[in-house]
Amino acid sequence: MQLNKNKAIIACAGSGKTTYIVEEALKLKDQKILVTTYTNENLDQIKAFFIEKAGCIPPNITVQSWFSFLLQEGVRPYQNQMEYQQRVRTIFFQIKKSRYHKKDNYFTSANDIYSNKVSEFVYECDRKTEGRIIKRLEKIYSYIVIDELQDFAGYDLNLLEIFFNSKINIVAVGDPRQATFSTNTSQKYKQYRRSNIFLWLKEKEQNNEIEIEENNESHRCNRDICDFASNIFPDFPKMFSKNSKLTGHDGIFCIHIDGVDNYIENYNPIILKYSKTTNTFGFHGINIGLAKGRTYKRVLIFPTKPMLEYLKTKDTSKAGDKSKLYVAVTRAKYSVAFVVGNKSLIKNGENKNG
């Protein structure tokens, strides 16, 4: 499949998004390509895939985090156009939105640019310079490939609109159901945050700015897991499994707290938890957000109260953070088990497919 101008690929968990990006980029040996993503975890996975497939990252391909790219190619080269003469040192990452920032207050006293302001700064700078940033990028890259598109928010979308209307071929890949992070907390385009970015993409498609492709086949998850995950986001296309292997313990299960030790001993699952404060009874657990992009044979999930409520009612409005639930479930190839205190959820150990 050839990379075309302005393509968005909406692909379910386990469909091979990273493999697609790497293999397609490796075909374009005579083109300059940027591959960018938000999280360092995903960046490391992309680099590892290139090394696995090609032995190295080819010289025509740059793999760079979104923030690093914006700082290097958007902020520093043209910061004086925004009447800021001192060299911007680095990015100051904010966990929460500050209510005290003025619109034009982009920097800390240490010459660091606020993470919530990076995209806005680059957008305003490009506008003020009549497109000099994007014109420069057009001379550097033929393709910009964006992974984990669902993490993008706020003024990121303004920048993507500029990219769509440039000479650069844009390929954006993601799964809106996996929107567990956001690049910033800006209220700009708040109606398109997280899984709602799909609505923004649909608008761009209607305006003939992009072409949307969908891949709903999971090579990772078996049928029961695909069905359960599909029910979390019923408005999205149903997932279909390409994993037909049977192991004797397959599907979705609920395990009582008293049986956790035995279950771990018998099945050796990877333990997933909502946050670092989640009690996993002394067992090592991985935060769900950090597990995104990974594949495990089996997972054992210590659910939140809203997740437990969803298991009881199948009411998605009560599931809490649906994206984290979806990510947790779709890490597994063969089995997913939830730790529960209510024995009525277990149904004598039967498979609890949603």
C-alpha positions as a Markdown table, in Angstrom:
| # | Residue | x | y | z |
|---|---|---|---|---|
| 1 | Met | 0.0 | 0.0 | 0.0 |
| 2 | Gln | 1.5 | 3.3 | -1.0 |
| 3 | Leu | 1.4 | 6.3 | 1.3 |
| 4 | Asn | -0.9 | 8.9 | -0.1 |
| 5 | Lys | -1.3 | 12.6 | 0.6 |
| 6 | Asn | -3.2 | 13.3 | 3.8 |
| 7 | Lys | -4.3 | 10.0 | 5.0 |
| 8 | Ala | -5.8 | 9.2 | 8.5 |
| 9 | Ile | -5.7 | 5.5 | 9.4 |
| 10 | Ile | -8.1 | 4.6 | 12.3 |
| 11 | Ala | -7.0 | 1.2 | 13.4 |
| 12 | Cys | -8.2 | -0.9 | 16.4 |
| 13 | Ala | -5.9 | -2.3 | 19.1 |
| 14 | Gly | -3.6 | -5.1 | 17.8 |
| 15 | Ser | -4.1 | -4.2 | 14.1 |
| 16 | Gly | -0.4 | -3.6 | 13.6 |
| 17 | Lys | -0.3 | 0.2 | 13.5 |
| 18 | Thr | 3.4 | 0.5 | 14.3 |
| 19 | Thr | 4.3 | -2.3 | 11.9 |
| 20 | Tyr | 2.5 | -0.5 | 9.1 |
| 21 | Ile | 4.2 | 2.8 | 9.8 |
| 22 | Val | 7.7 | 1.2 | 9.9 |
| 23 | Glu | 7.2 | -1.0 | 6.8 |
| 24 | Glu | 5.7 | 1.8 | 4.7 |
| 25 | Ala | 8.4 | 4.3 | 5.7 |
| 26 | Leu | 11.2 | 1.8 | 4.8 |
| 27 | Lys | 9.8 | 1.5 | 1.3 |
| 28 | Leu | 10.3 | 5.3 | 0.7 |
| 29 | Lys | 14.1 | 5.1 | 0.4 |
| 30 | Asp | 14.5 | 8.3 | -1.6 |
| 31 | Gln | 12.2 | 10.5 | 0.5 |
| 32 | Lys | 12.8 | 12.4 | 3.7 |
| 33 | Ile | 10.4 | 11.2 | 6.4 |
| 34 | Leu | 9.6 | 12.4 | 9.9 |
| 35 | Val | 7.9 | 9.8 | 12.2 |
| 36 | Thr | 6.6 | 11.5 | 15.3 |
| 37 | Thr | 4.5 | 10.6 | 18.3 |
| 38 | Tyr | 3.6 | 12.0 | 21.7 |
| 39 | Thr | 4.8 | 9.6 | 24.4 |
| 40 | Asn | 8.4 | 8.5 | 24.9 |
| 41 | Glu | 7.2 | 4.9 | 25.4 |
| 42 | Asn | 5.7 | 4.8 | 21.9 |
| 43 | Leu | 8.8 | 6.6 | 20.5 |
| 44 | Asp | 11.0 | 3.9 | 21.9 |
| 45 | Gln | 8.7 | 1.2 | 20.4 |
| 46 | Ile | 8.9 | 2.8 | 17.0 |
| 47 | Lys | 12.7 | 3.0 | 17.1 |
| 48 | Ala | 12.9 | -0.7 | 18.2 |
| 49 | Phe | 10.6 | -1.7 | 15.3 |
| 50 | Phe | 12.9 | 0.1 | 12.8 |
| 51 | Ile | 16.0 | -1.7 | 14.3 |
| 52 | Glu | 14.2 | -5.0 | 14.2 |
| 53 | Lys | 13.1 | -4.6 | 10.6 |
| 54 | Ala | 16.1 | -2.8 | 9.1 |
| 55 | Gly | 18.9 | -3.2 | 11.6 |
| 56 | Cys | 19.0 | 0.6 | 12.1 |
| 57 | Ile | 17.0 | 3.8 | 11.5 |
| 58 | Pro | 17.8 | 4.7 | 7.9 |
| 59 | Pro | 19.4 | 8.2 | 7.4 |
| 60 | Asn | 16.4 | 9.4 | 5.4 |
| 61 | Ile | 14.1 | 8.8 | 8.4 |
| 62 | Thr | 13.9 | 10.9 | 11.5 |
| 63 | Val | 12.1 | 9.5 | 14.5 |
| 64 | Gln | 11.3 | 12.3 | 17.0 |
| 65 | Ser | 8.8 | 13.1 | 19.7 |
| 66 | Trp | 6.1 | 15.6 | 18.9 |
| 67 | Phe | 7.4 | 18.1 | 21.5 |
| 68 | Ser | 11.0 | 17.7 | 20.4 |
| 69 | Phe | 10.0 | 18.3 | 16.8 |
| 70 | Leu | 8.0 | 21.4 | 17.6 |
| 71 | Leu | 10.8 | 22.8 | 19.7 |
| 72 | Gln | 13.5 | 22.1 | 17.1 |
| 73 | Glu | 11.7 | 23.1 | 14.0 |
| 74 | Gly | 9.0 | 25.5 | 15.1 |
| 75 | Val | 10.0 | 27.3 | 18.3 |
| 76 | Arg | 13.7 | 28.0 | 18.2 |
| 77 | Pro | 14.2 | 28.9 | 14.6 |
| 78 | Tyr | 11.5 | 31.7 | 14.7 |
| 79 | Gln | 11.2 | 32.7 | 18.3 |
| 80 | Asn | 12.5 | 36.1 | 17.6 |
| 81 | Gln | 9.5 | 36.7 | 15.3 |
| 82 | Met | 7.4 | 36.5 | 18.5 |
| 83 | Glu | 9.7 | 39.1 | 20.1 |
| 84 | Tyr | 11.4 | 36.6 | 22.3 |
| 85 | Gln | 15.2 | 37.0 | 21.9 |
| 86 | Gln | 16.6 | 34.6 | 24.6 |
| 87 | Arg | 17.1 | 31.1 | 23.4 |
| 88 | Val | 14.4 | 28.8 | 24.6 |
| 89 | Arg | 16.0 | 26.3 | 26.8 |
| 90 | Thr | 13.6 | 23.4 | 26.9 |
| 91 | Ile | 9.9 | 22.5 | 27.5 |
| 92 | Phe | 8.4 | 22.8 | 31.0 |
| 93 | Phe | 5.9 | 20.1 | 31.3 |
| 94 | Gln | 2.6 | 20.9 | 33.1 |
| 95 | Ile | 0.3 | 18.2 | 34.5 |
| 96 | Lys | -2.6 | 20.6 | 35.0 |
| 97 | Lys | -3.7 | 23.7 | 33.2 |
| 98 | Ser | -2.7 | 26.9 | 35.0 |
| 99 | Arg | -5.4 | 29.5 | 35.3 |
| 100 | Tyr | -2.8 | 32.3 | 35.5 |
| 101 | His | -1.3 | 32.2 | 32.1 |
| 102 | Lys | -2.0 | 35.1 | 29.8 |
| 103 | Lys | -2.5 | 34.2 | 26.2 |
| 104 | Asp | 0.9 | 35.6 | 25.2 |
| 105 | Asn | 2.7 | 34.2 | 28.3 |
| 106 | Tyr | 4.5 | 31.3 | 26.8 |
| 107 | Phe | 7.7 | 31.0 | 29.0 |
| 108 | Thr | 8.8 | 30.4 | 32.5 |
| 109 | Ser | 11.4 | 32.7 | 34.1 |
| 110 | Ala | 14.0 | 30.1 | 33.3 |
| 111 | Asn | 13.4 | 30.4 | 29.5 |
| 112 | Asp | 11.4 | 27.2 | 29.2 |
| 113 | Ile | 8.3 | 27.1 | 27.1 |
| 114 | Tyr | 5.2 | 25.7 | 28.8 |
| 115 | Ser | 4.1 | 22.4 | 27.4 |
| 116 | Asn | 0.5 | 23.6 | 27.2 |
| 117 | Lys | 1.7 | 26.5 | 25.0 |
| 118 | Val | 4.1 | 24.9 | 22.6 |
| 119 | Ser | 1.6 | 24.2 | 19.8 |
| 120 | Glu | -0.1 | 27.5 | 20.2 |
| 121 | Phe | 3.3 | 29.3 | 20.0 |
| 122 | Val | 4.3 | 27.5 | 16.8 |
| 123 | Tyr | 0.9 | 28.1 | 15.3 |
| 124 | Glu | 0.9 | 31.9 | 16.1 |
| 125 | Cys | 4.5 | 32.1 | 14.9 |
| 126 | Asp | 3.7 | 30.5 | 11.6 |
| 127 | Arg | 0.7 | 32.8 | 11.2 |
| 128 | Lys | 2.8 | 35.9 | 12.1 |
| 129 | Thr | 5.6 | 35.0 | 9.6 |
| 130 | Glu | 3.1 | 34.2 | 6.8 |
| 131 | Gly | 3.9 | 30.5 | 6.8 |
| 132 | Arg | 7.6 | 30.5 | 7.1 |
| 133 | Ile | 7.6 | 27.5 | 9.5 |
| 134 | Ile | 5.6 | 25.3 | 7.2 |
| 135 | Lys | 7.6 | 26.5 | 4.1 |
| 136 | Arg | 10.8 | 25.5 | 5.8 |
| 137 | Leu | 9.4 | 22.1 | 6.7 |
| 138 | Glu | 8.3 | 21.6 | 3.1 |
| 139 | Lys | 12.0 | 21.8 | 2.1 |
| 140 | Ile | 13.0 | 19.3 | 4.8 |
| 141 | Tyr | 10.4 | 16.5 | 4.7 |
| 142 | Ser | 8.3 | 14.9 | 2.0 |
| 143 | Tyr | 6.3 | 12.9 | 4.5 |
| 144 | Ile | 5.3 | 13.5 | 8.1 |
| 145 | Val | 3.9 | 10.3 | 9.8 |
| 146 | Ile | 2.1 | 10.8 | 13.1 |
| 147 | Asp | 1.4 | 7.9 | 15.4 |
| 148 | Glu | -1.0 | 7.9 | 18.3 |
| 149 | Leu | -3.0 | 10.7 | 16.7 |
| 150 | Gln | -5.7 | 10.3 | 19.4 |
| 151 | Asp | -3.3 | 12.0 | 21.9 |
| 152 | Phe | -3.2 | 15.2 | 19.9 |
| 153 | Ala | -5.4 | 18.1 | 21.2 |
| 154 | Gly | -5.9 | 21.9 | 21.2 |
| 155 | Tyr | -3.6 | 23.8 | 18.9 |
| 156 | Asp | -2.1 | 20.5 | 17.7 |
| 157 | Leu | -5.2 | 20.4 | 15.5 |
| 158 | Asn | -4.5 | 23.8 | 14.1 |
| 159 | Leu | -1.0 | 22.7 | 13.1 |
| 160 | Leu | -2.4 | 19.6 | 11.5 |
| 161 | Glu | -4.7 | 21.7 | 9.4 |
| 162 | Ile | -1.7 | 23.7 | 8.2 |
| 163 | Phe | 0.1 | 20.5 | 7.4 |
| 164 | Phe | -2.9 | 19.2 | 5.5 |
| 165 | Asn | -2.8 | 22.2 | 3.2 |
| 166 | Ser | 1.0 | 22.1 | 2.7 |
| 167 | Lys | 3.0 | 20.2 | 0.1 |
| 168 | Ile | 4.0 | 17.6 | 2.7 |
| 169 | Asn | 2.3 | 14.2 | 2.6 |
| 170 | Ile | 0.7 | 13.6 | 6.0 |
| 171 | Val | -0.1 | 10.2 | 7.3 |
| 172 | Ala | -1.8 | 10.1 | 10.8 |
| 173 | Val | -2.4 | 6.8 | 12.5 |
| 174 | Gly | -4.3 | 6.2 | 15.7 |
| 175 | Asp | -7.2 | 4.6 | 17.6 |
| 176 | Pro | -9.5 | 7.2 | 19.2 |
| 177 | Arg | -10.5 | 4.5 | 21.7 |
| 178 | Gln | -7.0 | 4.5 | 23.2 |
| 179 | Ala | -6.9 | 8.2 | 24.1 |
| 180 | Thr | -5.4 | 7.8 | 27.5 |
| 181 | Phe | -3.1 | 10.8 | 27.2 |
| 182 | Ser | -3.3 | 14.3 | 25.8 |
| 183 | Thr | -0.4 | 16.5 | 24.5 |
| 184 | Asn | -1.9 | 19.5 | 26.4 |
| 185 | Thr | -4.8 | 20.7 | 28.4 |
| 186 | Ser | -5.8 | 23.6 | 26.2 |
| 187 | Gln | -9.5 | 24.3 | 25.9 |
| 188 | Lys | -9.1 | 24.9 | 22.2 |
| 189 | Tyr | -11.1 | 22.3 | 20.2 |
| 190 | Lys | -12.2 | 20.8 | 23.5 |
| 191 | Gln | -15.2 | 19.2 | 21.7 |
| 192 | Tyr | -12.6 | 17.0 | 19.8 |
| 193 | Arg | -10.6 | 15.8 | 22.8 |
| 194 | Arg | -9.7 | 12.1 | 23.2 |
| 195 | Ser | -12.1 | 9.7 | 21.4 |
| 196 | Asn | -14.0 | 12.6 | 19.8 |
| 197 | Ile | -11.0 | 13.4 | 17.6 |
| 198 | Phe | -12.7 | 11.0 | 15.2 |
| 199 | Leu | -15.4 | 13.6 | 14.7 |
| 200 | Trp | -12.7 | 16.2 | 13.7 |
| 201 | Leu | -11.3 | 13.7 | 11.3 |
| 202 | Lys | -14.7 | 13.1 | 9.7 |
| 203 | Glu | -15.1 | 16.9 | 9.2 |
| 204 | Lys | -11.7 | 17.0 | 7.5 |
| 205 | Glu | -12.7 | 14.1 | 5.3 |
| 206 | Gln | -16.0 | 15.9 | 4.3 |
| 207 | Asn | -13.9 | 19.0 | 3.4 |
| 208 | Asn | -11.7 | 16.7 | 1.2 |
| 209 | Glu | -8.6 | 17.6 | 3.3 |
| 210 | Ile | -7.9 | 14.0 | 4.2 |
| 211 | Glu | -8.8 | 10.4 | 3.3 |
| 212 | Ile | -9.8 | 8.1 | 6.2 |
| 213 | Glu | -9.0 | 4.4 | 6.1 |
| 214 | Glu | -10.2 | 2.0 | 8.8 |
| 215 | Asn | -8.7 | -1.3 | 10.0 |
| 216 | Asn | -10.8 | -3.2 | 12.4 |
| 217 | Glu | -9.0 | -6.5 | 12.4 |
| 218 | Ser | -6.9 | -7.3 | 15.5 |
| 219 | His | -4.1 | -9.8 | 15.1 |
| 220 | Arg | -3.5 | -9.7 | 18.8 |
| 221 | Cys | -6.9 | -10.3 | 20.6 |
| 222 | Asn | -9.0 | -13.4 | 20.3 |
| 223 | Arg | -12.7 | -13.2 | 19.5 |
| 224 | Asp | -14.0 | -12.9 | 23.1 |
| 225 | Ile | -11.6 | -10.1 | 23.9 |
| 226 | Cys | -12.5 | -8.3 | 20.6 |
| 227 | Asp | -16.2 | -8.6 | 21.4 |
| 228 | Phe | -15.8 | -7.3 | 25.0 |
| 229 | Ala | -13.6 | -4.3 | 23.7 |
| 230 | Ser | -16.1 | -3.5 | 21.0 |
| 231 | Asn | -18.9 | -3.2 | 23.5 |
| 232 | Ile | -17.0 | -0.5 | 25.4 |
| 233 | Phe | -17.2 | 1.8 | 22.4 |
| 234 | Pro | -20.4 | 0.7 | 20.6 |
| 235 | Asp | -20.4 | 3.8 | 18.4 |
| 236 | Phe | -17.2 | 2.7 | 16.8 |
| 237 | Pro | -16.9 | -0.2 | 14.2 |
| 238 | Lys | -16.8 | -3.6 | 15.7 |
| 239 | Met | -13.4 | -5.3 | 16.1 |
| 240 | Phe | -12.8 | -8.6 | 14.4 |
| 241 | Ser | -10.2 | -11.1 | 15.6 |
| 242 | Lys | -7.5 | -12.7 | 13.4 |
| 243 | Asn | -6.3 | -14.7 | 16.4 |
| 244 | Ser | -8.0 | -18.1 | 16.4 |
| 245 | Lys | -5.5 | -19.9 | 18.7 |
| 246 | Leu | -7.0 | -21.8 | 21.7 |
| 247 | Thr | -5.0 | -22.3 | 24.9 |
| 248 | Gly | -7.6 | -23.8 | 27.2 |
| 249 | His | -8.1 | -20.6 | 29.1 |
| 250 | Asp | -9.4 | -18.0 | 26.7 |
| 251 | Gly | -11.7 | -15.0 | 27.0 |
| 252 | Ile | -12.9 | -12.7 | 29.8 |
| 253 | Phe | -13.0 | -13.8 | 33.4 |
| 254 | Cys | -13.7 | -12.4 | 36.9 |
| 255 | Ile | -11.5 | -13.7 | 39.7 |
| 256 | His | -12.4 | -13.2 | 43.3 |
| 257 | Ile | -9.8 | -11.5 | 45.5 |
| 258 | Asp | -9.3 | -14.6 | 47.5 |
| 259 | Gly | -8.2 | -16.5 | 44.4 |
| 260 | Val | -5.6 | -14.0 | 43.0 |
| 261 | Asp | -2.6 | -15.9 | 44.3 |
| 262 | Asn | -3.6 | -19.1 | 42.7 |
| 263 | Tyr | -4.6 | -17.5 | 39.5 |
| 264 | Ile | -1.3 | -15.7 | 39.1 |
| 265 | Glu | 0.5 | -19.0 | 39.9 |
| 266 | Asn | -1.5 | -20.9 | 37.3 |
| 267 | Tyr | -1.6 | -18.4 | 34.5 |
| 268 | Asn | 1.2 | -15.9 | 35.1 |
| 269 | Pro | -0.7 | -12.9 | 33.8 |
| 270 | Ile | 0.7 | -9.4 | 33.5 |
| 271 | Ile | -0.9 | -7.3 | 36.2 |
| 272 | Leu | -2.5 | -4.0 | 35.1 |
| 273 | Lys | -3.6 | -1.2 | 37.4 |
| 274 | Tyr | -5.3 | 2.2 | 36.9 |
| 275 | Ser | -2.7 | 4.2 | 38.8 |
| 276 | Lys | 0.3 | 3.9 | 41.1 |
| 277 | Thr | -2.1 | 4.1 | 44.1 |
| 278 | Thr | -4.0 | 1.0 | 43.1 |
| 279 | Asn | -3.7 | -1.8 | 45.6 |
| 280 | Thr | -2.4 | -4.9 | 43.8 |
| 281 | Phe | -1.8 | -6.9 | 47.1 |
| 282 | Gly | 1.9 | -6.7 | 46.8 |
| 283 | Phe | 2.2 | -7.9 | 43.2 |
| 284 | His | 4.0 | -5.8 | 40.7 |
| 285 | Gly | 1.6 | -4.0 | 38.4 |
| 286 | Ile | 2.0 | -1.8 | 35.3 |
| 287 | Asn | 0.0 | 1.4 | 34.9 |
| 288 | Ile | -2.6 | 0.9 | 32.1 |
| 289 | Gly | -1.5 | 4.1 | 30.3 |
| 290 | Leu | 2.1 | 2.9 | 30.1 |
| 291 | Ala | 1.1 | -0.5 | 28.7 |
| 292 | Lys | -0.4 | 1.0 | 25.6 |
| 293 | Gly | 1.2 | -0.5 | 22.5 |
| 294 | Arg | 2.3 | -3.6 | 24.3 |
| 295 | Thr | 1.2 | -7.2 | 23.8 |
| 296 | Tyr | 0.8 | -9.8 | 26.5 |
| 297 | Lys | -0.5 | -13.4 | 26.5 |
| 298 | Arg | -2.7 | -12.8 | 29.6 |
| 299 | Val | -3.6 | -9.8 | 31.8 |
| 300 | Leu | -5.0 | -9.5 | 35.2 |
| 301 | Ile | -6.7 | -6.2 | 35.8 |
| 302 | Phe | -7.3 | -4.5 | 39.2 |
| 303 | Pro | -10.3 | -2.5 | 38.2 |
| 304 | Thr | -11.7 | 0.9 | 39.4 |
| 305 | Lys | -15.1 | 1.1 | 41.0 |
| 306 | Pro | -16.6 | 2.4 | 37.7 |
| 307 | Met | -15.1 | -0.5 | 35.8 |
| 308 | Leu | -16.6 | -2.9 | 38.3 |
| 309 | Glu | -20.0 | -1.1 | 37.8 |
| 310 | Tyr | -19.6 | -1.7 | 34.1 |
| 311 | Leu | -18.9 | -5.4 | 34.6 |
| 312 | Lys | -22.2 | -5.6 | 36.5 |
| 313 | Thr | -24.4 | -3.4 | 34.3 |
| 314 | Lys | -22.8 | -3.3 | 30.9 |
| 315 | Asp | -23.8 | 0.4 | 31.0 |
| 316 | Thr | -20.9 | 2.3 | 29.2 |
| 317 | Ser | -22.0 | 5.6 | 30.9 |
| 318 | Lys | -20.9 | 4.0 | 34.2 |
| 319 | Ala | -17.6 | 2.7 | 33.1 |
| 320 | Gly | -15.5 | 5.7 | 34.0 |
| 321 | Asp | -12.4 | 6.0 | 31.9 |
| 322 | Lys | -13.5 | 3.9 | 28.9 |
| 323 | Ser | -10.2 | 4.4 | 27.1 |
| 324 | Lys | -8.2 | 2.9 | 29.9 |
| 325 | Leu | -10.5 | 0.0 | 30.2 |
| 326 | Tyr | -10.2 | -0.6 | 26.4 |
| 327 | Val | -6.5 | -0.3 | 26.5 |
| 328 | Ala | -6.2 | -2.7 | 29.5 |
| 329 | Val | -8.4 | -5.4 | 27.9 |
| 330 | Thr | -6.8 | -5.2 | 24.5 |
| 331 | Arg | -3.3 | -5.8 | 25.7 |
| 332 | Ala | -4.1 | -9.5 | 25.9 |
| 333 | Lys | -3.9 | -12.2 | 23.3 |
| 334 | Tyr | -5.8 | -15.0 | 25.1 |
| 335 | Ser | -7.3 | -14.1 | 28.4 |
| 336 | Val | -8.3 | -11.1 | 30.5 |
| 337 | Ala | -9.2 | -11.5 | 34.2 |
| 338 | Phe | -10.7 | -8.8 | 36.5 |
| 339 | Val | -10.2 | -9.0 | 40.2 |
| 340 | Val | -13.5 | -8.6 | 42.0 |
| 341 | Gly | -14.8 | -8.7 | 45.5 |
| 342 | Asn | -18.4 | -9.5 | 44.5 |
| 343 | Lys | -18.7 | -13.3 | 44.0 |
| 344 | Ser | -22.0 | -12.8 | 42.0 |
| 345 | Leu | -19.9 | -11.5 | 39.1 |
| 346 | Ile | -18.0 | -14.7 | 38.9 |
| 347 | Lys | -20.9 | -17.0 | 38.0 |
| 348 | Asn | -19.1 | -20.1 | 39.1 |
| 349 | Gly | -16.0 | -19.2 | 37.2 |
| 350 | Glu | -17.7 | -19.0 | 33.8 |
| 351 | Asn | -16.3 | -16.8 | 31.1 |
| 352 | Lys | -17.6 | -13.3 | 31.6 |
| 353 | Asn | -17.6 | -12.1 | 27.9 |
| 354 | Gly | -19.4 | -8.7 | 27.6 |
